[in-house]
């Protein structure tokens, strides 16, 4: 078992032992600039993040809502690249060998980097897994299978439209955890309803023993606590990206409040998730 796969499994076992769901935080690499983004990333575990999704900026993020699209464009404008994103993980690992980091984004930058080179570079940097939203199971030969073979987890998305006939294909090569998208559409557009989420999580569990993390539409500590009672982990992204955005000055540059704005929200969300005490992963 690779260090990355082991890190994710260890974290979910620890959460299960604590009888609670985890908090997965999504932030955009390089937003609003490399140094500020690094400080945010480095501060996430102490603020309460159990796992981290690090967005890879891309010019055509079809599944992302306006806030995350804007974050990606800010990062690109500031000079972020895929190599810069991997450098962020490398620097993070210098101070944290325990918190899983999953890169989330689109296939094009990886294709341009070269699949084999990307996998090798990601493992060397300390990446644990990948979420690539535009590669369906039918394209597993492109990246999923090589990544799994090298020791990177490949986290698959399931949605409300992923029925029982489709789920086996979606889950066949999934590892680490399953990311359940609580509604159809782009990020940040709606609110996740706990009752519907619970039904879907239970259905996924009938097909897979992997932990189920739920994202999209979770913006507040109270809503995070609701979802934490029915899922193994809660994913929050748009709210954190917007916290960073709202702290910027009129030119879009970071201020002295930017890092703390994000980390304060993470602390509040973590309190909500920990307060739920669900035992969801059991």
N, C-alpha and C positions, 0 to 999 in steps of 0.2 A: 504494500500500500504506500502511495506517495505521501510526502509530508502534507501536501495540500488537501488531498482526500481525507487524510487522517485528522487534519485540523478541523474540517467541517464536521466530521463524525464525532470527534471529541466534544466540540461545542454543543451539539445537539444532545449528546449523552449527559453533559453537565446540566443543560437546561432541564432535561427530563428528571434528573436527580433533584433539582431544585423545585420541581413541580410547577414550572411556569413556562410560558412562551418566551421566545426571544424577540429582540428588536433588531431588525435589519434596516440600516440606514443607507439611502442612496444619495450620493453627492456627485457632482460633475467634476472630473479631473480638469484642472487648469482654470476653473471659474472662481473669481473673475481674473485671477492671474496665478501663476505657478506657485509663488511663495505663500499667498493666502490660502490657496487650495491645499497646499501641503500642511499648513498649520491646522486647518480644519480636519483633514484626514487624520493627522497625528493625535488630535484631541478627541476623536470620536469614542474610542474604547472607554476612557475615563469618564466620559459624559454618559455612558450607558449603552453604547452600541454593542450588540453581541456578535453580529456579522456586518460586513460592509460591502455594499455594491458601489463600485467606482465606475461612473459613466465614461465611455470613450466618445469624445466629441466627434460628430459627423455632420456633414453639410445637409443631409437629407434624412432626418430622423422621423420616419413615417409613423411610428407608434407613439411618439412623444407629443404631449400637449405644448401649448405656447410657452409655458414657463421653462420647461426643460429644453425645448428648442432654443430659446433665447440664451439659456445658460451655455449650451454647446457653442453657439455663435460667439458669445463673449470669450469662451475659452480659445476658440480658433483665432479670433481677432488678437488675443493676447499672445499667440504663438504656440499654443498647445499642439502637440503631435502625439502619435501613438507611442513613440519612444519616450516622450516626456511623461506620458501616463505610466509607463513601466518604470521610469525613474522614480516617480512618486511612490510606487509600491516598494521599490528597493529601499528608499529612504525610510519609509514606514517600518519595514521589517528590521531595520537597524535598532529600533526601539521596542518592537512588538513581534514576538514569535508565536503568539497564541491566537490572535483574532483573525478569522477567515476573511479573505478579500476576494471578491468575485468581480471580474470585469463584465460590464454590461454594455451592449451596444449592437453594432451592425457589422456585417461581414466585410463590406468593401475595404475599410482600412486594413483589416487582417489580410485580405487577399492581396492588397497592394504591398504589404510588408513581406508576404510570403508565408504560407501556412506553417511549414516546418520551422522556419526562422522564428516566427511569432511564438509557436509553442515552446521552443527552446528558450527564447528570451523571457517569456512569461514565467516559466518554471524557475529560471535563474533569479528573476526579480522577487519571487515569493508569492506569485498569484496562486490561488487555490482552485478557482473554477471560472467558468464562462457562462454568460447568458447572452445568446446571440438571437435577437428577436426575429430576424428575417431568414433564418435557415430552418425550414420544416424538416421533419423526420426523413422525408424522401431525399434530402440532400445530406444525409449523415456522413457520407463518404468525404464530403468537402472538408469538414473540420471536426465534427463531433467524434467520429471514430478515431482519427489520429490523436485528438486531444485526450480521449479516454485511455488510449493505448500508452500515452506518455505519462499519464498520472494526473491530469487535470479533470476535475469534475465538470460535467456538462449539464447545466440546470435547464430544464425545459419548462416552457410556459403552457399552462392549461387555462382554458377560458370557459365561461358559461355555455359556449356553443360546442365545446369538446365533449361529445356524447360518449356513451359506453362503447360504441363501436370504434370510435377514434382513439380513446384513451390508451389502449394497449400499444398502439404505434407511437403515441407521444411519449409514453413512459419506458419504452423498450430500452433505450440507451441513456436514460436520465440517471444522474447520480448526484449525490450531495443532498438535494432536496428538490421538491416540486414547487414551482412558483405558480400559485393560482391567481390569475387576474380576475378581480372580483366583478368586473363588468366589461362589456365589449366597448371598444372605442379607444381614445387616446388617454394618456395619463392626465390626472388632475381635473377630469371633466365632470365627475359625478361622485357620489358618496356610496361606500360599501355598506350594504345592509346585512347585519349579523345573522339573521335567520336564514337568509338565502345562502350566505357564505357557509354556514354550518352544514347545510344540506349538501353543498357541493364538496366541502372538505371530506365529509363522511363518504361520499361516493368515490372520491379519489383514493381514500384509504382502503376501500374494498379492492382496489386494483394494485396498490403499492404500499410497501412498508416504509417508504421514505417519509421524512418529515414534510409537512405541507406549510409553506409560507404564503401568506395572503397579502397582496398589494393592490394599489390603485384605490383612490378614494378615501384614504385614511390620513386625516390632517390634524386631529386633536388628540390629546391624552385620553379623553373619555372614549372616543371612537376606537383608539388603539386598544384600550382595555376591553371593549366589547369584542373586538376581533380576537384578542389574545385568549379569550375564554373558549374559543372554538377552533383555533388554529395552533400550529406548533411555533409559528413565528409571524410577526407583523412587519410589513415592509412599508416604510415611509420615504418618499422621495420629493414630490412636488412641494410639499410644505417646507422642507429644508432648503430646497433651491430658492423658493420665494423668500425665505428668511434672509438668505444671503443677498438676493436682489434688492430687497427693501432697505438694506443697510448701506447700499452703494451711494456715492455722491452723484452730483448732477452729470458728471462725465462718464459714469459707469465704473469708476474706480473704487477699489476697496477703501474702507474707512477703518478707524480704530475699533469700530463696533462690529465689523463683519464676522470675524471668527466667533466672537462670543454670541452673536445673534443666532448662529447655527447651533452652537453647542448648548446654549440655554434651552433651545427647543428640543434638542435631543434629550437633555436631562428631564424635561417635563414629560416627554413621550415615554422615556424609560420608567419613570415613576408610575405612569398609567399602566404600562405593560406588567411591571412587577407587582403592582397592586391587585391585578386580576387574579394571580395565583391559581391558574387553571388546572395544572397537571395535564395540559392538552397533549403533550408528547407521549404520554403513557400509553 
